[in-house]
Amino acid sequence: MKKILIIGVTAIGLAFSSCSTVPLTGRSRLNLVSDDQVLPMAFQAYSQFLTENKTAVLSSTNAQAQRVKRVGNSLILSVKSYMNNNGYADLIKDYKWEVNVVENKEMNAWCMPGGKIVVYTGLLPVTQDDAGLATVMGHEIAHAIAGHSAERMSQQMVSQGLGVAGNVALSKNAKSQSVFNTLYGVGTPLVMLNYSRNQELEADRLGLIFMAMAGYNPQSATSFWQRMAAASQGSQKPPEFLSTHPSDATRIAQIQRSIPEAQKYYKSTTGKPIK
């Protein structure tokens, strides 16, 4: 009993002493791990994924790959500019940005810590245009910028007693690699990032801002998520309270509430802010 009490008190202490702030939203998050610990695992997992899917990775000369990379690079440049000019340069200083397109019928895209991005071709019919691509890629980049992976890992560490025991040297801990692999679905046929509903909604909000910074109208996001909802109707989705993802209605409603905020960052091709 005494041991449990000590662990509980230590966990609370870690929670208060190991918080950081999400850029733009200002939300405090638990962060027991550093980029020095997380990024090497992310880079290794990304390299492994590309190796295992070597024949499915589209060539840089492929028209679909060129389009995705063009939109992705536009988002990356805008995000880097914002972060570097607003006191967040340290958060992305070790990022090694990369965009790849993989031939896969699944409607999926993701961005690992450190800026490693993959878009599946199965998602492209739903994105339809550059603004649709910017919506989903901005959302995935937002997960990385917001440090959602480190936050999820920190929560898992506390629940498993890893952080409480003072063992936060992830690179030296086999259990921590297991936590990372579980979070990212590493070792399964399809990479799925396990984020909470609140993190998904936060990524929606930040994604709108990032796409606006890159010159894509955030008002287009509603149409994309409506198309995504329609395309997913045939799948068996669990009720919202049983899912890590928000319901389609919840997501679209919040996006519509967040558009005015993102609109402040939007500039048309003329370079004039849209009012």
LUMLUM-345143 format. One line per field, with one value per residue (C-alpha): chain; residue number from 0; residue in three letters; z negated, y negated, x negated. Coordinates in nm, 2 decimals, decimal comma, padded with zeros to 4 digits. Each point is the difference from the previous one (the first is absolute). Example, Ala and Ser with C-alpha at 12.3 -4.5 7.8 and 13.67 -1.06 7.14 Angstrom:
cadena: [A_A]
num: [0_1]
residuo: [ALA_SER]
up: [-00,78_00,07]
north: [00,45_-00,34]
east: [-01,23_-00,14]
% end
This chain:
cadena: [A_A_A_A_A_A_A_A_A_A_A_A_A_A_A_A_A_A_A_A_A_A_A_A_A_A_A_A_A_A_A_A_A_A_A_A_A_A_A_A_A_A_A_A_A_A_A_A_A_A_A_A_A_A_A_A_A_A_A_A_A_A_A_A_A_A_A_A_A_A_A_A_A_A_A_A_A_A_A_A_A_A_A_A_A_A_A_A_A_A_A_A_A_A_A_A_A_A_A_A_A_A_A_A_A_A_A_A_A_A_A_A_A_A_A_A_A_A_A_A_A_A_A_A_A_A_A_A_A_A_A_A_A_A_A_A_A_A_A_A_A_A_A_A_A_A_A_A_A_A_A_A_A_A_A_A_A_A_A_A_A_A_A_A_A_A_A_A_A_A_A_A_A_A_A_A_A_A_A_A_A_A_A_A_A_A_A_A_A_A_A_A_A_A_A_A_A_A_A_A_A_A_A_A_A_A_A_A_A_A_A_A_A_A_A_A_A_A_A_A_A_A_A_A_A_A_A_A_A_A_A_A_A_A_A_A_A_A_A_A_A_A_A_A_A_A_A_A_A_A_A_A_A_A_A_A_A_A_A_A_A_A_A_A_A_A_A_A_A_A_A_A_A_A_A]
num: [0_1_2_3_4_5_6_7_8_9_10_11_12_13_14_15_16_17_18_19_20_21_22_23_24_25_26_27_28_29_30_31_32_33_34_35_36_37_38_39_40_41_42_43_44_45_46_47_48_49_50_51_52_53_54_55_56_57_58_59_60_61_62_63_64_65_66_67_68_69_70_71_72_73_74_75_76_77_78_79_80_81_82_83_84_85_86_87_88_89_90_91_92_93_94_95_96_97_98_99_100_101_102_103_104_105_106_107_108_109_110_111_112_113_114_115_116_117_118_119_120_121_122_123_124_125_126_127_128_129_130_131_132_133_134_135_136_137_138_139_140_141_142_143_144_145_146_147_148_149_150_151_152_153_154_155_156_157_158_159_160_161_162_163_164_165_166_167_168_169_170_171_172_173_174_175_176_177_178_179_180_181_182_183_184_185_186_187_188_189_190_191_192_193_194_195_196_197_198_199_200_201_202_203_204_205_206_207_208_209_210_211_212_213_214_215_216_217_218_219_220_221_222_223_224_225_226_227_228_229_230_231_232_233_234_235_236_237_238_239_240_241_242_243_244_245_246_247_248_249_250_251_252_253_254_255_256_257_258_259_260_261_262_263_264_265_266_267_268_269_270_271_272_273_274]
residuo: [MET_LYS_LYS_ILE_LEU_ILE_ILE_GLY_VAL_THR_ALA_ILE_GLY_LEU_ALA_PHE_SER_SER_CYS_SER_THR_VAL_PRO_LEU_THR_GLY_ARG_SER_ARG_LEU_ASN_LEU_VAL_SER_ASP_ASP_GLN_VAL_LEU_PRO_MET_ALA_PHE_GLN_ALA_TYR_SER_GLN_PHE_LEU_THR_GLU_ASN_LYS_THR_ALA_VAL_LEU_SER_SER_THR_ASN_ALA_GLN_ALA_GLN_ARG_VAL_LYS_ARG_VAL_GLY_ASN_SER_LEU_ILE_LEU_SER_VAL_LYS_SER_TYR_MET_ASN_ASN_ASN_GLY_TYR_ALA_ASP_LEU_ILE_LYS_ASP_TYR_LYS_TRP_GLU_VAL_ASN_VAL_VAL_GLU_ASN_LYS_GLU_MET_ASN_ALA_TRP_CYS_MET_PRO_GLY_GLY_LYS_ILE_VAL_VAL_TYR_THR_GLY_LEU_LEU_PRO_VAL_THR_GLN_ASP_ASP_ALA_GLY_LEU_ALA_THR_VAL_MET_GLY_HIS_GLU_ILE_ALA_HIS_ALA_ILE_ALA_GLY_HIS_SER_ALA_GLU_ARG_MET_SER_GLN_GLN_MET_VAL_SER_GLN_GLY_LEU_GLY_VAL_ALA_GLY_ASN_VAL_ALA_LEU_SER_LYS_ASN_ALA_LYS_SER_GLN_SER_VAL_PHE_ASN_THR_LEU_TYR_GLY_VAL_GLY_THR_PRO_LEU_VAL_MET_LEU_ASN_TYR_SER_ARG_ASN_GLN_GLU_LEU_GLU_ALA_ASP_ARG_LEU_GLY_LEU_ILE_PHE_MET_ALA_MET_ALA_GLY_TYR_ASN_PRO_GLN_SER_ALA_THR_SER_PHE_TRP_GLN_ARG_MET_ALA_ALA_ALA_SER_GLN_GLY_SER_GLN_LYS_PRO_PRO_GLU_PHE_LEU_SER_THR_HIS_PRO_SER_ASP_ALA_THR_ARG_ILE_ALA_GLN_ILE_GLN_ARG_SER_ILE_PRO_GLU_ALA_GLN_LYS_TYR_TYR_LYS_SER_THR_THR_GLY_LYS_PRO_ILE_LYS]
up: [00,00_-00,09_00,32_00,20_-00,18_00,08_00,36_00,02_-00,16_00,23_00,30_-00,10_-00,05_00,34_00,16_-00,14_00,06_00,35_00,19_00,32_00,21_00,34_00,25_00,10_-00,23_-00,32_-00,15_-00,27_00,07_-00,18_00,14_-00,16_00,32_00,22_00,37_-00,05_-00,12_00,23_00,34_00,04_-00,05_00,25_00,26_-00,04_00,03_00,30_00,18_-00,09_00,14_00,33_00,03_-00,06_00,25_00,25_00,31_-00,11_-00,05_00,31_00,20_-00,03_00,37_-00,06_00,05_-00,32_-00,20_00,14_-00,09_-00,35_-00,05_00,14_-00,25_-00,28_00,06_00,01_-00,34_-00,14_00,11_-00,16_-00,32_-00,02_00,06_-00,27_-00,26_00,06_-00,01_-00,31_-00,25_00,07_00,20_-00,25_00,04_00,36_00,01_00,03_00,25_00,32_00,22_00,26_00,21_00,17_00,17_-00,03_00,23_-00,24_00,03_-00,37_-00,07_-00,22_-00,05_-00,29_-00,13_-00,25_-00,24_00,19_00,30_00,18_00,21_00,20_00,20_00,14_00,35_-00,13_-00,16_00,32_00,15_-00,32_-00,02_00,37_00,01_-00,15_-00,28_-00,09_-00,01_-00,21_-00,24_-00,08_00,01_-00,21_-00,26_00,00_-00,03_-00,29_-00,19_00,02_-00,08_-00,30_-00,14_-00,02_00,03_-00,29_-00,20_00,07_-00,08_-00,32_-00,10_00,08_-00,20_-00,31_00,03_00,02_-00,27_00,23_-00,06_-00,36_-00,05_00,15_00,30_00,27_00,21_00,28_00,22_-00,26_-00,09_00,20_-00,15_00,13_00,35_-00,05_-00,10_00,31_00,23_-00,16_00,05_00,36_00,09_00,11_00,11_00,13_00,37_-00,04_-00,20_-00,22_-00,25_-00,33_-00,11_-00,24_00,11_-00,16_00,19_00,32_-00,04_-00,10_00,32_00,20_-00,14_00,05_00,35_00,11_-00,11_00,17_00,33_-00,01_-00,06_00,32_00,20_00,01_-00,10_-00,33_00,10_00,23_-00,30_-00,07_00,35_-00,04_-00,33_00,14_00,28_-00,24_-00,21_00,31_00,12_-00,35_-00,02_00,12_-00,28_-00,35_-00,22_-00,38_-00,20_-00,07_-00,37_00,09_00,26_-00,02_00,30_-00,03_00,18_00,35_-00,14_-00,29_00,22_00,27_-00,26_-00,17_00,34_00,08_-00,33_00,06_00,35_-00,10_-00,21_00,29_00,25_-00,17_00,12_00,36_00,29_00,35_00,30_00,02_-00,34_-00,16_-00,32_00,04_-00,23]
north: [00,00_-00,24_00,08_-00,07_-00,33_-00,10_00,09_-00,21_-00,30_00,03_00,02_-00,31_-00,18_00,11_-00,12_-00,35_-00,02_00,15_-00,22_-00,19_-00,22_00,07_-00,28_-00,22_00,17_-00,05_00,33_00,15_00,36_00,27_00,05_00,25_00,06_-00,21_-00,02_00,15_00,31_00,01_-00,12_00,29_00,25_-00,19_-00,02_00,37_00,10_-00,22_00,15_00,34_-00,08_-00,13_00,31_00,24_-00,19_-00,07_00,11_-00,20_-00,33_-00,22_-00,14_-00,37_-00,02_00,13_-00,27_00,09_00,00_-00,34_-00,15_00,13_-00,11_-00,34_-00,06_00,16_-00,22_-00,31_00,09_00,09_-00,34_-00,19_00,20_-00,04_-00,37_-00,05_00,22_-00,17_-00,35_00,05_00,15_00,36_00,07_00,25_00,22_00,08_-00,05_00,37_00,08_00,17_-00,07_00,25_00,07_00,33_00,15_00,37_00,21_00,13_00,00_-00,10_-00,36_-00,09_-00,25_-00,07_-00,21_00,14_-00,21_-00,17_-00,08_00,34_00,00_00,27_-00,03_00,31_-00,01_00,12_-00,34_-00,20_00,05_-00,14_-00,30_-00,08_-00,33_-00,18_-00,15_00,35_00,12_-00,30_00,08_00,35_-00,07_-00,31_00,22_00,26_-00,25_-00,16_00,33_-00,02_-00,38_00,04_00,28_00,24_00,31_-00,10_-00,08_00,34_00,17_-00,19_00,10_00,36_-00,01_-00,13_00,26_00,27_-00,15_-00,07_-00,38_00,04_00,23_-00,27_00,21_-00,27_00,09_00,15_00,08_00,24_00,16_00,28_-00,06_-00,36_00,13_00,22_-00,30_-00,18_00,30_00,03_-00,37_00,02_00,35_00,08_00,36_00,01_-00,02_-00,34_-00,29_-00,15_-00,27_00,04_-00,35_-00,10_-00,18_-00,33_00,03_00,06_-00,31_-00,20_00,12_-00,11_-00,35_-00,03_00,16_-00,27_-00,27_00,18_00,04_-00,37_-00,10_00,19_-00,18_00,26_-00,12_00,16_-00,02_00,30_00,22_00,05_00,14_00,24_00,14_00,03_00,21_00,20_00,07_00,11_00,22_00,17_00,07_00,36_00,08_00,11_-00,29_00,03_-00,25_-00,32_00,08_00,33_-00,16_-00,20_-00,20_-00,26_00,07_-00,15_-00,24_-00,11_-00,05_-00,20_-00,22_-00,09_-00,07_-00,24_-00,18_-00,02_-00,13_-00,37_00,04_00,16_-00,25_-00,27_00,19_00,05_-00,19_00,05_00,03_-00,38_-00,01_-00,20_00,13_00,12_-00,18]
east: [00,00_-00,28_-00,18_00,32_00,04_-00,36_00,04_00,32_-00,16_-00,30_00,23_00,18_-00,33_-00,12_00,32_-00,04_-00,38_00,00_00,25_-00,05_00,23_00,14_-00,07_00,29_00,26_-00,19_00,11_-00,22_-00,11_-00,18_-00,34_-00,24_-00,20_-00,22_-00,05_-00,34_00,17_00,31_-00,14_-00,26_00,28_00,22_-00,27_-00,08_00,37_00,05_-00,31_00,12_00,35_-00,15_-00,22_00,29_00,21_-00,27_00,19_00,31_-00,18_00,08_-00,29_-00,07_00,08_00,35_00,27_00,18_-00,32_-00,10_00,33_-00,01_-00,36_00,08_00,28_-00,19_-00,31_00,22_00,14_-00,35_-00,14_00,28_-00,01_-00,38_00,03_00,26_-00,18_-00,33_00,14_00,21_-00,23_00,06_-00,32_-00,13_00,31_-00,09_-00,38_-00,06_00,28_-00,10_00,31_00,09_00,31_00,08_00,30_00,08_00,21_00,27_00,38_00,04_00,12_-00,29_-00,28_-00,23_-00,29_-00,25_-00,20_-00,28_00,21_00,01_00,32_00,18_00,32_00,18_00,14_00,33_00,05_-00,06_00,35_00,15_-00,24_00,09_-00,20_-00,30_00,22_00,12_-00,36_-00,10_00,28_-00,11_-00,37_00,03_00,19_-00,27_-00,28_00,19_-00,03_-00,38_-00,02_00,23_-00,22_00,29_-00,22_-00,22_00,31_00,16_-00,33_-00,02_00,35_-00,08_-00,33_00,18_00,27_-00,27_-00,21_-00,29_-00,02_00,08_-00,29_-00,22_-00,07_00,05_-00,31_00,21_-00,29_-00,13_00,34_00,15_00,34_00,00_-00,06_00,31_00,20_-00,11_00,08_00,34_00,08_-00,10_00,12_-00,36_-00,02_00,35_00,10_00,14_-00,15_00,27_-00,09_00,18_00,11_00,27_00,32_-00,11_-00,34_00,19_00,21_-00,30_-00,18_00,31_-00,02_-00,38_00,03_00,24_-00,24_-00,30_00,19_00,11_-00,37_-00,09_00,26_00,28_00,35_00,09_00,37_-00,08_-00,06_00,37_00,05_-00,29_00,12_00,35_-00,13_-00,21_00,31_00,19_-00,28_-00,01_00,37_-00,05_-00,25_00,10_-00,10_00,05_00,20_-00,19_-00,04_-00,17_-00,22_-00,32_00,12_00,28_00,33_00,03_00,27_-00,22_-00,30_00,18_00,17_-00,32_-00,17_00,28_-00,06_-00,37_00,01_00,02_-00,32_-00,18_00,13_-00,22_-00,30_00,12_-00,14_00,13_-00,23_-00,01_-00,17_00,28_00,16_00,35_00,24]
% end
